[in-house]
Amino acid sequence: MSRKLKPRGKIVRRFGVNIYEMPKYDQLLSKKSNPPGRADAKRKKISNYGLQLLEKQKLKFAYEIGEKQFRNLYYRAKKMKGRTGDNILILLESRLDNAVFRLGLAESRSQARQMVSHRHIVLNGKSVNVPSITLSPGDIIGLKRKDASINMGREALLRRKGISCPWLDFDEDSLSGTMRSNPEPSWIKFPVDMQRVVEYYAR
């Protein structure tokens, strides 16, 4: 995705929900629930198209993917069995960079993406640098056996202690995780109206 110009705090306040799933943004919203701008700014009523765009943008910013990549993902989800909206979420959650984040080896999806791009992550024992790789059940995600990679993962784990993910198993001794199964839509608690996202691309 192209470089973001706005601080994440302002993006979270704009949407009114913690799309980055990090505790500090819950704290921010509890203190500043109004959108960025004037202290007395209120959320304006927006059109149906505006609501569809807003929901789509939540996913784009949260998972840090570009418009072309997101549109291709929509068409891929449309060809899969089941509901298109559920399939979009499943594909997003099955990305390698997202799995690194869900396992707690990175503090954010942005850091997870960077770790993959800089080859700190290994997939099934092989070094990879493509954050968008779609994982399959049985895939094993781990850290490269280098001090920099291991230290980065351990620091993230200390800050994100106690997290868990239903479709991922984590071994803290080896700092590796296994994709147990494909994500179930009911397990994904992301704050988004997927029907509006599908409607946006179905126009």
C-alpha positions in Angstrom: 0.0 0.0 0.0 1.2 3.5 -0.7 2.7 5.4 2.3 0.1 6.7 4.7 0.3 10.5 5.3 -2.0 10.6 8.4 -1.0 9.4 11.8 -2.8 6.2 12.8 -4.4 8.0 15.8 -6.2 10.3 13.4 -7.3 7.4 11.2 -8.8 5.6 14.2 -10.6 8.7 15.3 -11.9 9.3 11.8 -13.5 5.8 11.7 -14.5 5.8 15.3 -13.3 2.3 15.9 -10.0 0.7 16.7 -9.2 -0.9 13.2 -5.6 -1.6 14.2 -6.7 -3.8 17.1 -4.0 -2.4 19.4 -4.9 -1.4 23.1 -3.4 2.1 22.8 -6.0 3.1 20.2 -8.9 1.9 22.5 -7.4 4.3 25.1 -7.3 7.1 22.5 -10.9 6.6 21.5 -12.0 6.7 25.2 -10.3 10.1 25.5 -11.1 11.5 22.1 -14.2 9.9 20.5 -14.8 12.9 18.2 -13.3 12.9 14.7 -10.0 14.8 14.1 -10.2 18.5 13.6 -11.9 20.9 16.0 -12.5 19.7 19.5 -16.2 20.2 19.1 -16.4 18.4 15.7 -19.3 16.0 15.2 -19.7 13.1 12.9 -21.7 14.2 9.8 -24.5 12.1 8.3 -23.2 10.5 5.1 -24.8 8.9 2.0 -25.1 5.2 1.4 -22.2 5.4 -1.0 -20.2 7.2 1.7 -21.0 4.4 4.1 -19.9 1.7 1.6 -16.6 3.6 1.0 -16.0 4.0 4.7 -16.3 0.3 5.4 -14.0 -0.6 2.6 -11.5 1.9 3.7 -11.4 0.4 7.2 -10.1 -2.9 5.7 -7.7 -1.2 3.4 -6.1 0.8 6.2 -6.1 -2.0 8.8 -4.6 -4.6 6.5 -2.4 -2.1 4.6 -3.3 -3.1 1.1 -3.7 -0.9 -2.0 -6.8 -0.4 -4.0 -5.8 -2.6 -7.0 -4.8 -5.4 -4.6 -8.1 -5.1 -2.7 -10.2 -5.1 -5.9 -8.4 -8.3 -7.1 -9.0 -9.8 -3.7 -12.7 -9.1 -4.0 -12.9 -10.8 -7.4 -11.0 -13.8 -6.0 -13.4 -14.0 -3.0 -16.4 -13.8 -5.4 -15.3 -16.9 -7.2 -15.0 -18.9 -3.9 -17.8 -20.9 -2.4 -19.8 -19.1 0.3 -20.6 -15.5 1.0 -18.3 -13.0 -0.7 -18.0 -10.8 2.3 -16.9 -13.7 4.5 -14.4 -14.9 1.9 -12.8 -11.4 1.8 -12.2 -11.6 5.5 -10.9 -15.2 5.3 -8.4 -14.2 2.6 -7.2 -11.1 4.6 -6.8 -13.1 7.8 -4.9 -15.9 5.9 -2.2 -13.5 4.7 1.3 -14.2 6.0 1.8 -10.7 7.5 -1.5 -10.9 9.3 -0.6 -14.4 10.8 2.7 -12.9 12.1 0.7 -10.2 13.8 -1.9 -12.6 15.1 0.8 -14.9 16.6 2.1 -11.9 18.6 5.5 -11.9 16.8 4.9 -8.3 15.7 3.3 -5.4 17.6 1.3 -4.3 14.5 0.4 -5.5 11.0 2.8 -2.8 9.7 5.7 -4.2 11.7 4.7 -7.7 10.6 4.7 -6.6 7.0 8.1 -5.1 7.4 9.5 -8.2 9.1 8.4 -10.4 6.2 9.7 -7.9 3.6 13.1 -7.9 5.4 13.2 -11.7 5.5 13.0 -12.0 9.3 10.2 -14.7 8.8 10.4 -18.2 7.5 7.5 -20.2 6.1 7.8 -24.0 6.2 11.5 -23.6 6.9 12.1 -21.3 3.9 12.9 -17.6 3.9 10.2 -15.5 2.3 9.7 -11.8 1.6 6.1 -11.6 0.2 3.7 -10.4 2.9 0.6 -11.2 0.9 1.2 -15.0 0.7 -2.0 -16.9 1.4 -1.4 -19.6 4.1 -2.9 -23.0 4.1 -3.7 -25.4 7.0 -0.5 -27.0 8.2 1.8 -24.1 7.2 4.4 -23.3 9.8 5.5 -19.7 10.4 8.6 -18.9 12.4 11.5 -16.5 12.9 14.8 -16.7 11.1 17.4 -18.1 13.5 19.3 -14.8 13.8 19.6 -12.6 16.9 17.9 -9.6 15.3 14.9 -11.6 14.2 14.5 -13.5 17.5 14.9 -10.3 19.6 12.3 -8.5 17.5 9.8 -11.4 18.0 10.5 -11.7 21.8 10.1 -7.9 22.3 6.7 -8.0 20.6 5.6 -11.1 22.6 6.4 -9.3 25.9 4.1 -6.4 24.9 1.3 -8.7 23.5 1.4 -11.4 26.1 -1.7 -13.6 26.4 -3.1 -13.1 22.9 -4.5 -16.1 21.1 -6.1 -16.9 17.7 -8.5 -19.8 17.1 -6.9 -20.9 13.8 -3.3 -20.6 14.8 -1.3 -22.6 17.3 1.8 -21.0 18.9 4.9 -22.6 20.4 6.6 -20.0 22.6 9.8 -22.2 23.0 10.5 -22.3 19.2 8.8 -18.9 18.5 6.8 -20.5 15.7 3.2 -21.0 14.8 1.1 -23.4 12.8 -2.0 -22.7 10.9 -4.4 -25.1 12.4 -7.3 -24.5 10.0 -8.7 -21.9 7.7 -10.3 -19.0 9.6 -14.1 -19.3 10.3 -16.1 -16.1 9.6 -17.6 -16.3 13.1 -14.0 -16.2 14.6 -13.1 -12.9 12.9 -14.3 -10.0 15.1 -13.2 -7.1 12.9 -15.5 -4.0 13.3 -16.7 -3.8 9.7 -20.0 -4.2 7.8 -18.9 -6.6 5.0 -22.2 -6.2 3.2 -21.4 -2.6 2.5 -17.9 -3.6 1.3 -19.4 -6.1 -1.2 -22.0 -3.5 -2.3 -19.2 -1.0 -2.9 -17.5 -3.3 -5.4 -20.7 -4.7 -6.9 -21.8 -1.3 -8.1 
